[in-house]
Amino acid sequence: MGCDGISMISALRRETKRTASLVVVATLLGALAACSSMAQDAPAQDAAQPESPLRSLMKGAGLATDVDPPPDFVRESRPAQEPAPIPAFTTPAEPPGAVKTAKELEALDNDLEAVAKRHDALRAAFPPSAKAVAQAAAAKKAKSKAKPASSGPIPTF
């Protein structure tokens, strides 16, 4: 690339900057025009809230639309008043019930252990499970026998 290429690039940069500034100016003028038209239309729209300039620009460009009112069955199913907001970072209420004593906790633990033992007995009596346990034990035993004995000290790296 010679001098012609460099001058073309600098001219292209100047043109890009000029185009970008024109886009910004056009956007600002459009927003101002939308604000002035909204100010003129505001007395006619007493019940409706005024639109923001950005929304009117987006609607003009076809990127935003007005939302239709909800159907009757939706309006009828909604409560008459807005529900109270749920606070975010509050401590939850304490669960109902009294605090368990040490003896009650030990009794619960014993019950859980008894159920676990009963389930272990059922699981051991189930043939596929017993077979799988036997196969796992045999595989572990074969793996431990297959390890070669070390002939000397282990080198350190």
C-alpha positions as CSV (number, residue, x, y, z in Angstrom):
1,M,0.0,0.0,0.0
2,G,1.5,3.3,-1.1
3,C,0.7,6.9,-0.3
4,D,-2.6,6.6,-2.1
5,G,-3.8,3.8,0.2
6,I,-3.0,5.9,3.3
7,S,-4.8,8.9,2.0
8,M,-7.8,6.8,1.1
9,I,-7.9,5.4,4.7
10,S,-7.7,8.8,6.3
11,A,-10.4,10.1,3.9
12,L,-12.6,7.1,4.8
13,R,-12.1,7.8,8.5
14,R,-13.1,11.5,8.1
15,E,-16.2,10.5,6.2
16,T,-17.1,7.9,8.9
17,K,-16.8,10.6,11.6
18,R,-18.9,13.0,9.6
19,T,-21.6,10.3,9.0
20,A,-21.6,9.4,12.7
21,S,-22.0,13.0,13.8
22,L,-24.9,13.4,11.3
23,V,-26.6,10.4,12.8
24,V,-26.3,11.8,16.3
25,V,-27.6,15.2,15.2
26,A,-30.6,13.6,13.3
27,T,-31.5,11.5,16.4
28,L,-31.4,14.5,18.7
29,L,-33.6,16.5,16.3
30,G,-36.0,13.6,16.0
31,A,-36.2,13.4,19.8
32,L,-36.9,17.1,20.1
33,A,-39.6,17.0,17.4
34,A,-41.2,14.1,19.3
35,C,-41.1,16.0,22.5
36,S,-42.7,19.1,21.0
37,S,-45.5,17.0,19.3
38,M,-46.1,15.2,22.6
39,A,-46.5,18.6,24.3
40,Q,-49.1,19.6,21.8
41,D,-51.0,16.3,22.0
42,A,-50.8,16.1,25.8
43,P,-54.1,18.1,26.5
44,A,-56.0,15.7,24.2
45,Q,-54.7,12.7,26.2
46,D,-55.7,13.5,29.7
47,A,-56.2,9.8,30.8
48,A,-53.2,8.3,29.0
49,Q,-49.7,8.7,30.2
50,P,-47.4,10.6,27.8
51,E,-44.9,8.6,25.8
52,S,-41.2,9.1,26.2
53,P,-39.3,10.5,23.2
54,L,-37.3,7.2,22.9
55,R,-40.5,5.2,22.7
56,S,-42.0,7.4,20.1
57,L,-38.8,7.1,18.0
58,M,-38.9,3.3,18.4
59,K,-42.6,3.2,17.4
60,G,-41.8,5.3,14.3
61,A,-39.0,3.0,13.4
62,G,-41.3,0.0,13.8
63,L,-39.3,-1.5,16.7
64,A,-42.0,-0.9,19.4
65,T,-45.8,-1.3,19.5
66,D,-48.7,-0.5,21.9
67,V,-49.8,-3.3,24.1
68,D,-53.4,-4.4,23.8
69,P,-55.5,-4.5,26.9
70,P,-55.8,-8.0,28.5
71,P,-58.8,-10.1,27.6
72,D,-61.9,-10.1,29.9
73,F,-61.2,-13.5,31.5
74,V,-57.7,-12.2,32.6
75,R,-59.1,-9.0,34.0
76,E,-61.8,-11.0,35.9
77,S,-59.3,-13.4,37.4
78,R,-57.0,-10.7,38.8
79,P,-57.6,-9.5,42.3
80,A,-59.3,-6.2,42.9
81,Q,-56.3,-4.8,44.7
82,E,-52.6,-5.2,44.0
83,P,-51.0,-7.7,46.4
84,A,-48.6,-6.5,49.0
85,P,-45.0,-6.7,47.8
86,I,-42.9,-9.5,49.2
87,P,-39.9,-8.0,51.0
88,A,-36.5,-9.3,49.8
89,F,-33.9,-9.9,52.5
90,T,-36.1,-10.6,55.5
91,T,-35.5,-13.4,57.9
92,P,-37.9,-16.3,57.5
93,A,-40.4,-17.1,60.2
94,E,-39.5,-19.8,62.7
95,P,-40.9,-23.2,61.8
96,P,-43.8,-24.3,64.0
97,G,-43.2,-26.7,66.8
98,A,-41.0,-26.9,69.9
99,V,-37.3,-27.5,70.0
100,K,-36.5,-31.2,70.4
101,T,-34.6,-32.5,73.4
102,A,-31.5,-34.6,73.3
103,K,-33.5,-37.8,74.0
104,E,-36.0,-37.0,71.2
105,L,-33.1,-36.4,68.8
106,E,-31.5,-39.7,69.8
107,A,-34.8,-41.5,69.3
108,L,-35.1,-40.0,65.8
109,D,-31.5,-41.0,65.0
110,N,-32.2,-44.6,66.2
111,D,-35.3,-44.8,64.1
112,L,-33.4,-43.6,61.0
113,E,-30.6,-46.2,61.6
114,A,-33.2,-49.0,62.0
115,V,-34.8,-48.1,58.7
116,A,-31.4,-47.9,57.0
117,K,-30.5,-51.4,58.4
118,R,-33.9,-52.8,57.2
119,H,-33.3,-51.3,53.7
120,D,-29.8,-52.7,53.6
121,A,-31.1,-56.2,54.4
122,L,-33.7,-55.8,51.6
123,R,-31.2,-54.6,49.2
124,A,-28.7,-57.4,50.0
125,A,-31.5,-60.0,49.5
126,F,-32.3,-58.7,46.0
127,P,-30.5,-60.9,43.6
128,P,-29.2,-58.4,41.0
129,S,-27.9,-56.2,43.8
130,A,-26.2,-59.1,45.6
131,K,-24.6,-60.1,42.3
132,A,-23.4,-56.6,41.6
133,V,-21.9,-56.3,45.0
134,A,-20.1,-59.7,44.6
135,Q,-18.8,-58.7,41.2
136,A,-17.5,-55.3,42.5
137,A,-15.8,-57.1,45.4
138,A,-14.2,-59.6,43.0
139,A,-13.0,-56.9,40.7
140,K,-11.5,-55.0,43.6
141,K,-9.7,-58.1,44.8
142,A,-8.4,-58.9,41.3
143,K,-7.2,-55.3,40.9
144,S,-5.3,-55.4,44.2
145,K,-3.6,-58.8,43.2
146,A,-2.7,-57.4,39.8
147,K,-0.5,-54.7,41.2
148,P,3.2,-55.5,40.7
149,A,5.4,-55.4,43.8
150,S,7.9,-52.6,43.7
151,S,11.5,-53.8,43.2
152,G,13.2,-50.8,44.7
153,P,12.8,-47.3,46.2
154,I,10.4,-45.0,44.5
155,P,12.2,-42.2,42.6
156,T,11.3,-38.7,43.6
157,F,10.9,-35.9,41.0
